[in-house]
C-alpha cells in the first residue's frame, strides 16, 4: 500500500477549532470512563487541550507546528522541535478516518531520513497505552525508560533495526 499524497503547512490561529476537535477525538473515549456528563466532559477536554498547548509552547518554544493536509483537508498535526542536539517529535496526531493509511509512517520515515542525514537522534514520549508504540518500535525506536504513564523512546541511525528488514 502506498501512502496518500500529503502536504504540511504551518499551523495558524484559525486552525484552533480543528486542533481542538483532533485532540478531543483522541481523548474523549478515554475520558468518558471517568463518568462525567457531556458538558463536564467537554469542559475537561477543553481545559486539557489548553493546558497541552501552553505546556508545548513553554517546553518547546522553537518547535515547528504543522497541519497535515490530505486532499486539501486538514487530517492531523505534527509538532517537531529541532532546536537541540536531537530532534524531538513532540506530537503527531491524525483524525481517525485516515489512520492506518500510511500517513503517519510516511511522515516518520521522512523525519528519520532527515535525522540520519544530519547524524541526529530522534526522541519522543508516548503513552504506555498508545498503540503507536508498536509503529515506533517497527521503525527502530528503542525504549529508554518510562515514568509509569509515558515511555521515552529514541531512534538513532546506528541502532535502526528497520534497516535489516
N, C-alpha and C positions, 0 to 999 in steps of 0.2 A: 504494500500500500504506500502510495506517495503522499506526502504531507500537502495539504492545500496551500495555495499561494497566500501568504500573509504579508502585511506590512506593519511597521511600527511608526507611531507618530508621538510627539511629545504630549503628555497629559496636560490638559487645560482646565481652568476653573469650571468651565461648563460641563466637564466630564464627571463632576461630583455625584450627580444622581446615578449615573451608570456605575460608578465605583462603589457607591453605597449598595446598589442592587447586587453587584458582584459579590461584595463582602457578605451581605445578608444571605445570598444563595449558598454560600459555603458554611455559614454559621447557624442558620435558622433551625435545621433539623436537630443539630446537636443541642441547641439551647431550648428547644421545645421540651426536652426531657426534664427541664427544670420545673415544669408545671405552671409557668406564668400564663396569664391571659394574653391575648394577642396585643392589646395596647401596651402592656408592660413589656412584652417580648420585643415589640418594635422599639420601644424606648431604650431597652437594654442593648439591643443591636446597634442603635444609633450612637449610644454612649461609647460602646466598644470600638465602633468604626472611627469615631472622632479621636478616641484615645490612641488607636493604632496610627492614624495619620500624624498626630502630634509626636508620638514616640519615634516613628520613622524619620520625621523631619529633624528631630533633635539628635538621634543617633547616627543618621546618615545624611547630613546636610548637603553633600555634593552628589547624592545618588541621582541617576537618570531614571525618570519615571516615564514609561512609555505605555501607550494604549496599543493593544494588539488588535489589528483590523483584518477582517476577512470579508470579502465581497462588499466592501465599503461600510461594513457594520462593525462596531466595537464588540470584540468577543472576549477580551481579557486585558490583563495588565501585567507588566514586568517592571520591577524596580531593581536596579543594579548599581552598586557602589564600586567604582574603580579607583577611588582616591588613595587607598593604601597599597601596601605591597601585594596583597591578594585581592582578587575580585570577589566581592560579596554579592551573592544572589539574595537580596533582601526579601523579595516576594515575587511570586508568579502565580497567577490565578486565571482560570478560564471559566466561561459560563458552561453549565452542564451540557448544553446542546452540542458543543464542539469538542468535549473531552473525548479522548480515545481515538482521535483522528490524526495524531502525529504532530499537531501544532506545538505542544509543549516540548516534545522530544526534539523537534527541529530547532526550536529556539535554544534549547540547552546544548545541543551539539554545536551550534554556531558559537555560543559563548565559550564552550570548551576548546574549540579550534582557536578562537581569539586568545584564550589563556595559554594554550600550548605554544602558539607563535610568540607570545611575549614572555614565556617561561614563568608564568604566574600561576599559583594555585587558585582554586575557586572554593569558597566556603559558603555554607548555608546552614540554617537551622530549620528543622521540620518537626511538626508534631509527631510524637511517637505513634499516634493512631492514624496518621495520614497515609493513605495508600500510595502516594507519590514517592514514599521512601523506596519502594521496590524499583521505580524508574531510576532514581538516583543511584541505587546500588548497581543496576544494569549498566549504567553509564560510567561506572568506575569510581563513584564516590565511596569513601570509607568512613565509618563511624569513628568519631574522636571521643565521644562520651555523651552523656545526657544528664539532664537535671531532674528527671522524672516526668517531665512534660515534653521537652524538646530534645531532639537529637542534633548535636553539632556534627556536620559532615564536611569532608574535604575531598576535592579532586585535584590530583597533580598528574601532569603528563607522564612522569616517571612511574606512577602507580596505576596508570589507566588499564584496568582489566578488560575493558571493552575492545582494546586493540587486538586482543588474542581471539576475539570472536569471529 
